[in-house]
Amino acid sequence: MSETAQKHILVVDDVPSNLKYAQKLLGDRYKLTLASSGAQALKFLGKVIPDLILLDVNMPEMDGCDVLSALKSDQSTANIPVIILTAEVDSDMELRCLELGAVDFIRKPFVTAIMLSRIETQLELSGYRHHLEEMVDEKTAVIERLQDVMSYCFAELVESRDGTTGGHIKNTTRYFSIFLDELSELDPYKDILTPSYKRDLVRAAPLHDIGKIGINDSVLRKESVLDEKEFEHMKTHTNIGGDTFLHIFSSVEDSANHSLLGASAFDKIYDTMKIVEDSDTSFLHIARDMALYHHERWNGTGYPSGIAGEDIPLCARILSIVDVYDALTSKRSYKDAFSHEKAMQIITEDKGVFFDPALTDVFISISDKIEECLRTKEQRAV
């Protein structure tokens, strides 16, 4: 059996003779399903997704335009190519169908050669589109894996210079992921923390201290509390980190402006590529916000900008809580590790002062999950 013969076409027409003719003409070449109404077609499409739809435009109760609207509003059927069947020459109707997403028209009475040619053309174009989308998906997966590896490699590079961190970046990222999972189930965060946004957040979190690569070893590795001058120097790691990602983003943006993709005739493929591009730059924006603002405080007493409240990006407000929690529960040369209970007490006391009060309440509510993660970290250290 040839590849073409395996394609599945749904034919929707309220005239039995037209369905019978379509069966006679196409039955030997394609797998056919026949529907005599728009409602019957939509019911079938709730169970099976064909490769192509031939859709009569003039039908009672639900005409072709109504069916098209329903198809394009449903993600599962939105990408099925639809060829309109019509006996009329009506430019207004054709324009409306095109705007709704139709890919071509076949006139009645059917001319065999024209009908077959247009069907085969649209099936080939659909096949190319699916193949290109698969290639884009594969490339995106490779890029995302590369971003994950690079995030941890750069983070470990920073930690290799900082003898006091003790796995701070990895620990913080674990707490951060637990916190995100809880927030994404709650209003108003669940509409913001989409799966793709959460992936970018978790990927960016290990890079929040990347600016420490620019801090002097004498300050970064000091085994006692920093004096005022040293602390002012340490604070610059936020600006260094933010500027690093701003520079990367500018470079990516300049490259995108010179891309030739914009001239492509495959609009849907271009849109898919744009989604990938936007996702990549979104990751850079998030990483920049985390690096720059994770030491800002709810009451405006943080650094480097002294912004307050919801002017602090949400990703940085979330990160700041787990960042402090790990710092409190980790041993440093100048202090012992605090217990989970003591760390939660300190964070609770700083609710609405250093930390977003609503986020703090959620963090406190998952105290047991955070404590379990802390115990796992301590067991790994033994």
C-alpha positions in Angstrom: 0.0 0.0 0.0 1.4 3.4 -1.0 1.9 6.2 1.5 -0.7 8.3 -0.3 -3.3 5.5 0.0 -2.8 5.5 3.8 -4.0 9.1 4.2 -7.3 9.6 5.9 -9.8 12.2 4.5 -13.1 13.3 6.1 -15.7 14.4 3.5 -18.5 16.5 4.9 -21.5 17.2 2.6 -25.2 17.2 3.1 -26.0 15.9 -0.5 -25.8 12.1 -0.6 -24.9 12.1 -4.3 -21.8 14.2 -3.6 -20.7 11.9 -0.9 -21.3 8.9 -3.2 -19.2 10.6 -5.9 -16.4 11.4 -3.5 -16.4 7.7 -2.4 -16.2 6.6 -6.0 -13.4 9.0 -6.9 -11.3 8.9 -3.8 -12.0 5.5 -2.2 -9.3 3.6 -3.9 -6.6 6.2 -3.1 -7.4 7.3 0.5 -9.1 6.0 3.6 -12.4 7.9 3.6 -14.9 8.8 6.3 -18.2 10.4 5.1 -20.3 12.8 7.2 -23.7 14.3 6.1 -23.7 17.3 8.5 -21.4 19.6 10.4 -22.5 18.2 13.7 -21.8 14.6 12.6 -18.4 15.7 11.5 -17.5 17.3 14.8 -18.7 14.3 16.7 -16.4 12.1 14.6 -13.5 14.5 15.1 -13.8 14.2 18.8 -12.5 10.6 18.4 -10.4 10.6 15.2 -8.1 13.2 13.6 -7.9 12.8 9.8 -5.1 14.1 7.5 -7.5 16.3 5.5 -11.1 17.5 5.5 -13.2 18.2 2.4 -16.0 20.5 3.7 -19.1 21.6 1.9 -19.8 25.3 2.7 -23.6 25.3 2.1 -25.3 23.0 4.7 -28.4 23.4 6.8 -28.2 24.2 10.6 -24.4 24.3 10.7 -22.7 25.5 7.5 -19.1 25.1 6.5 -18.0 28.4 8.1 -19.5 27.4 11.4 -17.7 24.1 11.2 -14.4 25.9 10.3 -14.8 28.1 13.4 -15.3 25.2 15.6 -12.3 23.4 14.2 -10.0 26.3 14.6 -11.1 27.0 18.1 -10.1 23.5 19.2 -6.4 22.8 19.6 -6.8 19.2 18.6 -8.3 20.0 15.2 -6.9 23.5 14.5 -4.1 22.2 12.3 -6.1 19.9 10.1 -6.0 21.3 6.5 -9.5 22.0 5.2 -10.5 22.3 1.6 -13.9 24.0 1.0 -16.3 22.3 -1.5 -18.7 24.9 -3.2 -20.8 25.3 -6.3 -20.8 29.1 -5.9 -18.4 31.8 -7.1 -18.6 34.1 -4.1 -15.6 36.2 -3.3 -17.0 37.3 0.1 -17.6 33.7 1.1 -14.2 32.6 -0.1 -12.5 35.5 1.8 -14.4 34.5 5.0 -13.4 30.9 4.7 -9.7 31.8 4.1 -9.8 34.1 7.2 -11.2 31.2 9.2 -8.3 29.0 8.0 -9.4 27.1 4.8 -6.4 26.2 2.6 -8.1 25.8 -0.8 -11.4 25.5 -2.7 -12.8 22.8 -5.0 -15.6 23.7 -7.3 -18.7 21.6 -7.9 -19.4 19.7 -10.1 -16.1 18.1 -9.3 -13.4 17.9 -12.0 -11.5 14.7 -11.2 -8.0 15.9 -12.2 -8.4 19.2 -10.3 -9.8 17.6 -7.2 -7.0 15.0 -7.0 -4.3 17.6 -7.7 -5.5 20.0 -5.0 -6.0 17.2 -2.4 -2.5 15.8 -3.1 -0.9 19.3 -2.9 -2.4 20.0 0.5 -1.5 16.6 1.8 2.1 17.2 0.7 2.2 20.7 2.2 0.7 19.3 5.5 3.4 16.6 5.5 6.2 19.1 5.0 4.7 21.3 7.8 4.5 18.4 10.2 8.1 17.3 9.3 9.4 20.8 9.9 7.6 21.2 13.2 9.1 17.9 14.3 12.5 19.2 13.4 11.8 22.4 15.3 10.7 20.3 18.3 13.8 18.2 18.2 16.0 21.3 17.9 14.2 23.0 20.7 14.7 19.9 22.9 18.5 20.0 22.1 18.6 23.7 22.9 16.8 23.2 26.2 19.2 20.3 27.2 22.1 22.5 26.3 20.7 25.3 28.4 20.3 23.0 31.3 23.8 21.7 31.1 25.2 25.2 30.6 23.2 26.6 33.6 24.7 24.0 36.0 28.2 24.2 34.5 28.3 28.0 34.9 26.8 27.7 38.3 29.4 25.2 39.3 32.1 27.4 37.9 31.0 30.1 40.3 30.9 27.7 43.2 34.4 26.5 42.4 35.6 30.0 43.3 33.4 30.3 46.4 34.7 28.0 49.1 31.7 28.7 51.4 28.7 27.9 49.2 28.6 24.1 49.9 26.2 23.4 47.0 24.1 26.5 47.6 23.0 26.7 44.0 21.8 23.1 43.7 20.1 23.2 47.1 18.4 26.5 46.3 17.2 25.1 43.0 15.7 22.1 44.7 13.7 24.2 47.2 12.8 26.6 44.4 11.3 23.7 42.3 9.2 22.5 45.3 8.0 26.0 45.9 7.0 26.5 42.3 5.1 23.3 42.2 3.0 24.4 45.1 2.5 28.0 43.7 1.4 26.7 40.3 -1.6 25.0 41.9 -2.8 28.2 43.6 -4.5 31.5 42.5 -3.3 33.9 41.3 0.0 32.1 40.4 -1.4 29.1 38.4 -2.3 31.4 35.5 1.2 32.9 35.5 3.3 29.8 36.2 2.6 27.9 33.0 4.6 24.7 32.4 6.9 26.5 29.9 7.5 29.4 32.3 8.3 27.0 35.1 10.8 25.2 33.0 12.5 28.5 32.3 12.4 29.5 35.9 14.1 26.3 37.1 16.6 26.5 34.3 17.5 30.1 35.2 17.6 29.7 39.0 21.1 28.1 39.2 22.4 31.2 37.5 21.2 33.7 40.0 24.7 34.1 41.6 26.7 34.1 38.3 27.8 37.7 39.0 30.0 36.4 41.8 32.5 35.4 39.0 33.4 39.1 39.0 34.0 39.4 42.8 37.6 39.4 44.2 38.7 36.2 45.7 39.7 38.0 48.9 36.1 39.0 49.4 34.4 35.9 47.9 36.5 33.4 50.0 36.8 35.4 53.2 36.2 33.2 56.2 34.8 35.9 58.5 32.0 38.5 58.3 32.6 41.1 55.5 33.4 44.6 56.6 31.4 47.5 55.1 33.7 48.1 52.1 33.9 44.4 51.3 30.1 44.0 51.6 29.6 46.9 49.1 31.9 45.1 46.7 30.0 41.8 47.2 26.7 43.5 46.4 28.0 44.3 42.9 27.5 40.7 42.0 23.9 41.5 41.3 24.7 44.2 38.8 27.5 42.0 37.2 25.0 39.1 36.8 22.2 41.4 35.4 24.6 43.1 32.9 25.9 39.7 31.8 22.5 38.5 30.7 21.6 41.9 29.3 24.6 41.6 27.0 23.7 38.0 26.0 20.2 39.1 25.2 21.3 42.0 23.1 23.6 39.7 21.1 20.8 37.2 20.5 18.4 40.1 19.5 21.0 41.4 17.0 21.4 38.0 15.5 17.6 37.6 15.2 17.3 40.9 13.4 19.6 39.6 10.6 17.7 36.4 10.2 16.2 35.6 6.8 13.3 33.5 8.3 10.9 36.4 8.0 10.7 36.0 4.2 9.5 32.4 4.5 6.3 31.4 2.7 5.4 28.9 5.4 3.7 31.2 7.9 2.8 28.5 10.4 6.4 27.3 10.4 7.6 30.8 10.9 5.2 31.2 13.8 6.6 28.0 15.3 10.1 29.3 15.0 9.1 32.6 16.6 7.7 30.6 19.6 11.1 28.9 20.0 12.9 32.2 19.6 10.6 34.0 22.1 11.1 31.1 24.5 14.9 31.4 24.4 14.8 35.2 25.0 12.3 34.7 27.8 14.7 32.5 29.5 17.4 35.2 29.3 15.0 37.8 30.7 14.2 35.6 33.6 17.8 34.8 34.3 18.6 38.5 34.2 15.8 39.4 36.6 16.9 36.7 39.1 20.5 37.7 38.9 19.8 41.4 39.3 16.9 41.4 41.8 17.2 38.4 44.1 18.5 40.6 46.9 15.8 43.2 46.7 13.4 43.4 49.7 9.7 43.8 50.0 10.1 47.0 52.0 12.6 48.5 49.6 15.7 48.1 51.7 17.4 45.6 49.4 19.9 46.1 46.6 21.0 47.0 44.0 17.9 49.1 43.0 16.0 49.5 46.3 12.7 48.6 44.6 9.8 47.4 46.7 6.7 45.3 46.7 5.4 44.0 43.4 7.8 46.2 41.5 10.3 43.3 42.2 9.8 40.7 39.5 7.8 37.7 40.7 10.6 35.2 39.9 13.1 37.2 42.1 10.5 37.4 45.0 10.1 33.6 44.9 13.8 32.9 44.6 14.7 35.3 47.5 12.8 33.2 50.0 14.5 29.9 49.2 17.8 31.7 48.7 17.7 32.9 52.3 16.3 29.6 53.6 19.3 27.7 52.2 21.8 30.3 53.5 20.2 30.0 57.0 20.3 26.2 57.0 23.8 25.9 55.6 27.1 26.0 57.6 29.4 28.9 56.9 32.9 29.6 58.2 31.5 32.5 60.2 28.3 30.6 61.5 26.7 27.3 62.2 23.8 26.0 60.2 20.4 26.9 61.7 17.8 24.3 62.2 14.8 24.1 59.8 12.6 25.4 62.6 14.8 28.4 63.3 15.1 29.3 59.6 11.3 29.2 59.2 10.9 31.4 62.3 13.3 34.0 60.8 11.5 33.9 57.5 8.1 34.2 59.2 9.4 37.3 61.2 10.6 38.9 57.9 7.2 38.4 56.2 6.1 41.7 54.7 9.5 43.2 55.6 12.0 41.4 53.5 9.7 38.9 51.7 6.4 39.1 49.8 3.8 38.3 52.5 1.6 36.2 50.2 4.5 34.1 49.0 5.8 33.7 52.5 2.5 32.3 53.7 2.6 29.6 50.9 6.3 28.8 51.7 5.4 28.3 55.4 2.5 26.1 54.4 4.8 23.6 52.7 7.3 23.6 55.7 7.2 19.8 55.8 8.2 19.4 52.2 11.0 21.9 52.6 12.2 20.1 55.7 12.2 16.8 54.0 14.3 18.3 51.2 16.7 19.7 53.8 17.0 16.2 55.4 17.8 14.7 52.0 20.5 17.3 51.5 22.1 16.5 54.9 22.0 12.8 54.2 23.9 13.4 50.9 26.5 15.4 52.8 27.2 12.6 55.2 
